[in-house]
Amino acid sequence: MSVTEHPTDAEFLRRGYACFPAEPQVLDWVAEAQPAAEASLSDPAFDALYACGRTWFVGLDALPNDAVGRVGASAAFGGQAADMARRFLGDWPDLHRAQVSATFPGYPQPREGESDAAFGYRLRRDAAHVDGVLGEGTPKRRYVREPHGFVLGIALNPADPDATPLVAWEGSHKIMQDAFRAAFAGVSAAERDDLDVTDIYVSVRKHCFENCTRVELPLALGETVLLHPFTLHGVAPWRAGEGHRSVAYFRPEVAGGVPAWLGLPG
Ligand SMILES: [Fe+2]
């Protein structure tokens, strides 16, 4: 496998990500989650979740799991990635319905309404982002709307390493978290929702592209990844391979909102 076999908490905090080999506990979970995820891909109720000319099923909340991650006949979700996330947060949160992110040959095509510049960024910069820093309005301005505790991905099917691997910028979480801490310093609770972070976010992203190593994390079936919530990450284009890549993501928001998010270990 291409990922570290047994990443330590210290390595996770240094790199901003940790990948884990397939474990029996996770493979058993995937055996139940995978058919449920596949069903969501063809469920007319979820058809609006396709984007980028149907080369990406965004799939927010598309997996019918419960608050401990049970789906179908599975047990609660667990394993090494969950254990590390629990140590990182000091808690294991209730889980939302997982995102089922599925990508197909030809990704990316322009997203509906996407400008040439934004599509170029998707194509050349892997649509890199920090989860929960959302764009609003025209022209788009960015605000912290979903302070996630972590991002935990589980590979639901086999896929070619060249088929839209997850990409992370090593160490970017430290730079991002420092920048957001500075941006929110002295901002009152009442003003937090209105803090426009567009300029700082764009300039720090650029700094990360220039100073952090871009690492591809092409998870194989049953492998898991834990991303630090401030890690700059994205999805590479579909360069080769057949079928599709399907990944389930748990991204619970941190209890305590933005202040707790800023205070997470970095
Ligand atoms: Fe993301």
Boltz pocket constraint, residues with backbone or C-beta under 6 A from the ligand:
constraints:
  - pocket:
      binder: B
      contacts: [[A, 129], [A, 130], [A, 131], [A, 233]]
      max_distance: 6.0
